Amino acid sequence: MVASMNAMRGDQGLNTVLSRSGQIAEQNFTGQQTEDESKRMDKQILLSRLSNAIDTLKCLLEERLRGRRVAFSECFSLAPFANSTPRGRGKIERVLYVLHRSVGLIRRGEFISLRQLYYESELFRTQRISDDVVVLACAFVGLPRYKLGFLASHSGYLFGGSPQTRDSDGVYHGLYYRTQLNPAWKLIKQPLEINDEFAFADGLEFKSTRPIRSIVVVEKETIFRQLRTELFCEKTSSIIITGGGQPSVAARACLFYIRRDVPRITGTFGVCDYNPSGFYIMQTWMYSTPIWNELAKLEDYKLSCVTLKVIGLRARHVRENDRRRQHAVVKKKFTDLDRSKMRKLKERLTKKGKVDFVREIELMEQYGHSIELDHINYITLACLIQQAILRKQYLL
């Protein structure tokens, strides 16, 4: 009798467990089904939007072929912010090609690099032209580039935070990141490569388990590696980020996310070579074009870091290096192209009221030579940055 009752209880318990397991499985399946359905709906809406844009451009092309003037600012999503609109026949054809290519990529769930787009068609004489057409296509449909299936290649690195030490519970301290696809926080133990897939992953966010004092924006990868060798991040509780030259949209977006997510950072600082190209790169981090600013707003991020404090190299560092140098410093005389860049920089900075920047460019013109950060030998780069931050010796 007792054995029979125990058997019945066991069957009831097993049925309960099985029932609950079935409910959980059904809930998970329903949740997955809802998520998949949502993705399909988003995909259909996106394709419909592109189809409408293609039809509009075809009509405009027909009008252009008939010799009529084309005026279509009302259907051009971000027309007031674009440098140009596809009024000419050739430009319309190139934008149409990009949109048709985008439709195919979205349907197959694929991505291609901007470099690949340039190589696969004779419509683009240079990659600059193909890149500009992609931006124009984005502005026409009001969607960011990566949603159309086009990705930039490698865009730089970031690393930083406090020393990666473990507390009594075995938890590592440092800089972490996560996305909606990978919701578990992941510690950045090595320099993290920045690209479009990382920077524009849904729900990208950062956190630091220790206070971060500053973010240092570095012009090029060689200096990024040098700071890593000097243990700059560990010694100063800082984050370093580089775009490997002219910063990409992905690198600038990552800088925005870090500044948004990591609290109580004292400042964002920039270091570059002593030449007009270095200052141009710092200006790119500080300011963005109107069209890119508008495209960034669609995804709730910003590309301009107007509060960037530029440490240099500056004239004071060059003079001190010349005075204390123990061996010859590699200098390159400015070319006509360099002087042209300096004139344009002064015009742009004068309009923005950046008096200190303009004065620094004038001193650079007088010096007449370019010096790279790698060739400053009277002080370590880490010490140079720390001294400039402590003494507030930077350009605003």
N, C-alpha and C positions, 0 to 999 in steps of 0.2 A: 504493500500500500504506500509506504513512505517512498520506496524506490519509484513507484509510478508517479507520485506527486512531484518528486524531484525532476523526473524526466519531462513532465509537463511544464514545470517552471523553466527548465533548460530550453525547451522548444520555444516557450513564450519569449525568453530573453534573446534567443537567437533570432526569432522573427522581428523583435523590436530593433535589434542591431541592424538586421538586413533592411528593415523599413527605413531607419534613419539614414543608412548608407545610400539607399535608393533616392531618398529625398535630397541629400547633399549632392549626389551625382546629377540629379535632375536640375537642381539649382545651378550647379556649375555649368551644365550643358546649356541651360537657358541663358545664363550670363554670357557665355561664350557666343551663343547664337545671336544675342542682342548686340554684342560688340561687333561681330562679323557683319550683321545687318547694317549697323551704323556705318561701318567702313564702306560697304557697298553703296549706301546712300550718298555718302560724301564723294565717292568716286563718280557716281552718276551725275551729281550736281556739278562737279568739276568738269567732267566731259561735256556736259550741256553748256556750261559757260564758255568753254573753249570753242565749241561748235558755233555758238552765236557770234563769237569774236571773228572766227574764220569767215562766216557768211558776210559779216559787215565789211571785212577787209576785201573780200572778193567783189562786192558791190562798188567799193571805192576804187578798186583797180580797174573795173570796167569803165567807171566814170573818167578815170585818168586816161585810159586808152582812147576814149572819145575826145580827148583834148579839153575836157572841162576842168575847171578849178575844183580842187578837193578841199572841203572844209568840214571837219568832223570832230571838232573839239568836244561836242556833247557826248559822243560815244567813246571817247578816249578817257579811260578812268582817271588817270593822273596827268592829264595834259598840261595843266598850269605849272607842273613841277619838272617836266621833262625838258631837256635841252633842245630837242627837236621832235617833230612828229613825222610819221611815215607818209609824207605827201608825194614824194617822187615814186615813179613806177618801180625802180630797182629796190628802194627801201621797203615798199609794200610787199614785194615778192620775197624779200629776205625774212620779213616778219612772218609772212604766211608759211614759209618753209619751217621756221622755228616752231610755230604753233602746231602745224601738222606733225612734226617730229614729236612734239610734246604729247599729243593725243595717243600716238603709238606707244610711247614709253609708259604712260599712265595705264593704258589698257593691259599691258604686259607686266605692270608692276616693276619696271626697270628704271635704272638711272644711267646716264652717261656723263662723262666729264666735259667741261667746256672745251678742253683741248681736242677731244674726239669730235665734237660738233664742228669745230673749225676745219679739221682735216677731211671730214667726210663729204664736204660740198665745195664746189668751185664758185659758189655765190660769194664767198668771203675771201677777199684778197689777203687780209691779215687777221690775226686773232683779235686784235683790238676792235676790228669791225664786227666780228661775230659776237664778241662780248657785249658790245654796245647794242646790237640787235636783240640779244637776249634781254637786256635791261629794258629796251623799248617794248618788247613783247610782254614783259612783266607789268610794265606800266599800262599797257593797253588793256590787259585783262584784270589788273588790280590784284595780282597774286605774286608771292615771292618766288624766286628762281627755283629753289629746291622742290617746290610743289609742282613745278612744271617738268621735273625730272632731270634737271641739269645741276651738276655738282662741280664745285671747284676742286682742284687737287689739294695736296698737302698745304696747310696754311700757317704752320708754326707750332709752337710748344708752350705749355705752361707748367709751372711747378711751384711748390712753396709750402709755407706754413711753418709751424714751430718744429723743433726736433721731433722725429717720429719715435717717441718713447711710449712704453706701456705703463699703465697705472697698476694698482694692486689687483684689479679685477681682470687684468690681461688685455685691456682695451687700448689700442694704439691711438695716440694723439697726432693730429695732422690735418691736412686738407682733404675733404671727401667730396664726392659728387654722386648723383644718381639721376635716373630718368624714369619716365612712366613704364617703359619697356623693361628696365632693370631697376626696380624700386629699392633694392637693398643698397645702403650707402657703401661706396667703394673708396678705399684709401688710395690717394695718389702717391705711390711709393717711388715712381720714376717719372721723368718728364713725360707729360701727357700730350700726345699729338693732337693738334686741332685740325679738324676738317669740317666740311658742311654736314656730314652725317652725325658728327658729334655735337657741333654747335647748335644745330637745329632739331635735335631729337626732342620729341614731345616731353615737356615737363623737366627739362634740364635745370638742375639747381645744385648749389654748392653749400658746404658748411665747413667751419673750422672748429675743432674742439679746444683750441687755444686762441687767445687774442692775436690778431694780425695787425702789425704796425703800419705796413705800407705795401703798395703794389708798385713794382718797377717795370715799366714798359721798355723793352730793349730793341734796338734797331735790327740786329742781325743775330743769327744762330751762334756764330763764333763767340760773341760776347755773352750770350746766354750760357754756353758751355763753360766759359771762363768763370762766371759767377757761381755756377754749380761746383766747379773745382775748388773755388775759394770758400765753399760752404756758406755763401752769403745768406741764403734763406734760413738755414739753421741758426746762424749767429744773430740774425736781426729779426727773426719771425716775420719774414716778408714773402710775398708772392712775386715771381717773375714771369713775364709773358713776352713772347716775340712773335711777330708776323713774318719773320725771315725776309726783311726788306719792306716793300710797300705792303701794309697790312691788308688782309682780305676782309670781306664782310664777316666771315666766321670768326676770325681773331678778334675783331672789334665787338662782335656780339658777345663773345666769351668774357671780354673785359667788363661789359655792362652787367652780365649775370653775376660775376664775382662781386662787383661793387654793390649790386642789389642785395645779394644774399649774405655777405660777410659783414657783420656790424662793426662799428667803431674803428674803421681804418683811418689813420691820420692823414693820408694823402696818396695820390697817384702821381708817380714821377717818371720822367722819360730820359733815357740816355742814348746818345747818337754820336756819329763821327763829326769831326769839325769840317764840314763842307755843306754846300747848299742842299745836296741830296738828303743828308741826314735831317736837316731842318724841315725839308719837304715831307719826309716820312712822319716826323712828329706832328706836323700840321694835319696830315691825313688822320692820325689818331684823334686829333682835337676837333676837326670839322669834317662834315660829310656834305655831299651834294644834295640839293633839295629832293631829287627823285629818289635817292637811296634812303633819305630820312623818311619819306612818305611810305616807301615799301616796308621799312622797318616798323613803322607804326602799325601796319597790318598784323604783325606778330607780337606786338607789345614789347619791343626792345628798342634801344637807341644805339646809334653808331657814333655819335659825337661825344667826346670826353673833353669838354671845354675847360674843365678844372685841372687838366694835366699840367704839372709843373715840370718844365724842361731844365734838367741839370746841365745838359750839354754833352759833349765838350763845348767849352766856351773859351773866349780869349784869355781869361785868367788862368785856365788850365794849361793852355798852350805856352803862355809866357813863363809860367812856373816850370814847365817841362823843359823849355829851352835853357832856362837858367841853371837847372840842376842836372841836366842830362849827363850820363856817364858814357854814352856812346851815341853815334850819329842816329838821328831820327829820320825815318823814311817820310819824305814830303813829296807831294805831287802838286806841281804848279797848276793853278786854275786854268781851265780851257775857256774858249769863247762860250761854249754851252753852259759852263758853270756860272760865268758872269751874267749870262742871260737869265738863268734860274734865280740868281740873286736879285736882279732887277725886278723880276716878277714877284718874288717873295716880298720885297720891300713894298711894292705897290699894294699887294694883298694885305699885308700886316698893317700898313698905314691906314687902310680903309677900316680895319677892325680896331684901330686905336691901340695897337700893341707897340708902344714906344720903345720899350726895353728890347724887344725882339728886333726892331728895325736898327737900333744902335748896335746890337750884336752882329747883324749882317754887315753893317758898315765897317766894323772892326775886322770882320772876316775878309772883306774886300781889300782892306789895307794890308793885311798879312799876306794875302796872295797865294797861299798854299793850303792844300788839304792834308789833314792828319787824321788817321784812323785811331779809334779807341785802343786797338791792340798795341799801338806804338807809344802810348803814354807809359813811361818807365820810372818816373820818380815816386810813384805811389801805386798801391794795388787798386784795382777798379772798385772793389768792395769798400775800401777806406774812402775813396773819392766820393762815392755815393753817400756814404754815411755822414761824412763831413758836410757835404752840400745840404743834406736834409737838416742836420743839427744847426747849422749856421744860416739856414734859409737862403742859400746861394743858388737860386734857380729863377727861371723866367716864368712869369705868369701870363 
